[in-house]
Amino acid sequence: MLNRILLTNDDGIDAPGLAVLERIATELAHEVWVVAPVHDQSGVSHAISLHHPIRVSHLGARRFGITGTPGDCAVMGVCHFMPDTPPDLILSGVNRGLNLGMETVFSGTVGGAMTGMMLGIPSIGLSQAFTDRENVPWDTARTLGARVVRELLAVGWSKDACLNVNFPALPAEQAGPLTLARQGVGMIAGMTVATRTDPRGIDYHWLNFRRSDRQQGPESDYSALRAGKIVVTPLRYDRTDEDAYVAMAEKLPRFDG
């Protein structure tokens, strides 16, 4: 058993996925701390609040709601609530819906885990895929989550990476095994803007993703999830495109300092 785990998410402190994550964490650690956003923070990536104050609601023993992002939650948990006894592990999720491919760049769930990694804490983001939004198969993550985390802790991973785990939209007994995959292209094919008019006659706008079934490439996370696997992908901050770097190096000098 771990000494303590810090939990956060991007769906908000009252989200059903966080309740699932709390169930998972109680199987893994003596102490479970929760620092989660008061409101839904989906799509905020690993943003940190630098230009407005963060307010805290104390909602119970080792349980806090904050007016900030998942990244803010990780910082507040590690640096403010637990400065002398940092967590052994940060878990972010369980997200309602998958986080694969390009969507990991925008994901607040992944952002919470990446901020934890930046702070030097082993961190894992967890997401539950679904086919019907009104009937998310939470029992899959609830049943398999602790086992998956234990397996990952036993394997270990670089301190310069966090892990992104996705559970398939299948009953627990049909899911798995835990499978390593690369970040694929994902389903995002662009963005849309829907413009509407409020009762005062002023226009407002909704942004959303446009998705399509794209070619994913070899060993992709999306293909693995489609095959019913529990998918894990290590992610890092370094986004240097090696192919583009090599191609540009033929025409530009490389910095060798």
KAVENQUI-V943656 format. One record per run of one state. SS is the DSSP state (H for helix, E for strand, - for the rest). FROM is the first residue (numbers start at 1). TO is the last residue. If there is no record, write none. Layout:
ss: {SS SS}
from: {FROM FROM}
to: {TO TO}
//
This chain:
ss: {- E - H - E - E - E - H - E - H - H - E - H - H - E - H - E - E - E - E - E H - E - H -}
from: {1 2 9 16 27 29 38 56 61 63 67 70 82 89 97 103 107 108 119 123 129 133 136 138 156 162 168 172 175 178 181 182 183 188 198 203 212 220 221 227 230 236 242 250}
to: {1 8 15 26 28 37 55 60 62 66 69 81 88 96 102 106 107 118 122 128 132 135 137 155 161 167 171 174 177 180 181 182 187 197 202 211 219 220 226 229 235 241 249 257}
//
